[in-house]
Amino acid sequence: MNPVDAFWHIANFFAPALVTGFIAAGATKLLWRRELSGVGWGRLGGWASAAMAGVLLLGLVIFEHDGKMMTYAAMVAACAAALWWVGFRNRS
C-alpha cells in the first residue's frame, strides 16, 4: 500500500465520525437554539467527532474489525454524551 492509498484508507475510516459529528452538532444547534447560543457549531462538532473517532478506534481494537453495529451504537452514545458535555454541563 502506497502512502496515498494509506491516507485514503485512514480518511475513509474516520469519515463517518467526522461527518456524523458535524451533522449532529448542526441539528443540536437547531433544536436548542437559545440554550446553545453561546456554544459554537465548530466546538460542538469537533468534540462530537473526536468522541466518535475514539469509539471507532476502540471498536477496531476490541472487535479486530471495523463496521460492527455495536461500534456504531456506541458512536451514537458517545456523540450524545459529547454534545451534552460541551453544550449543557455548565447550565443551571
N, C-alpha and C positions, 0 to 999 in steps of 0.2 A: 504494500500500500504506500503510495507516494504521499508527500505532505499535503497536497491539495485534496486528495481523497480523504485523508485523515481529518482535515479541517471540516469537510462537509459531513463526514460521519458524526463527528462530535457536535457540530451545529445542529444537525437533524435530531440528535439525541436530546438536546436541551430545548429545541424549538417548542414542544408542547408546553413546557413550563413557562417560557418567556411569553408566548402568545396568550396563553390562558391567564397568566398573572395580570397582564395589562388589560385584557378584556374584563376580567373580574373587577379590577380597580375602577375601570370606567363605569361599570354597572353599579358598583358600590357608591361612587360619587353621584350618580344619577338618583339612586334610591334614597340616599341620606344626604341630600344637597346641603341643607342648612347645618347639620351636625358636623359634616366633614369639610366645611368651607375653609378651615384653616390648614387642612392637610392637602398637600399637593398630590396630583394624579401620578406623577413620576415616583414619588416616595412610596405611595401605596403599591403601585405596580412593581417597583423594584423589590420591595420586601416580600410581596406575594410570590413573585417569580423566583427569588432566592430560596424561599422556603420550599417551593415545589421542586426546584432543582436539587436541593438536598435530599428530598424524599426520593427523587428519581435515582440518585446515586446510591442511596441506602437500599432501595428495591433491587438495584442491579447487584449489589453486594450480597444481599440476603438470598435472592432467588436465582442468582447467577445467569439471569436472562432479563432483557428489558421487555416491556409491553405487557406485563401481568396486570390483570384487573385489580388485584389487591393494591398494587402500587398506585394505580390511578385513583382508587378510592382514598388512599392515604394522601394523595396530592390534593384532593378536594378538601379534606380536613385541614391540611397544612395551610392551604390558601385561605380558608375561612379564619383560621387561628391567626395568621399573619395580618390579615386585613383588620380583624378586631383589635389585635395588639397595637398596630400602628395608628388606627383611626379612633378607637374608643377607650383605650385603657386609662387615660387620664381625665376622662369626662366625669362630671358629677351629676 
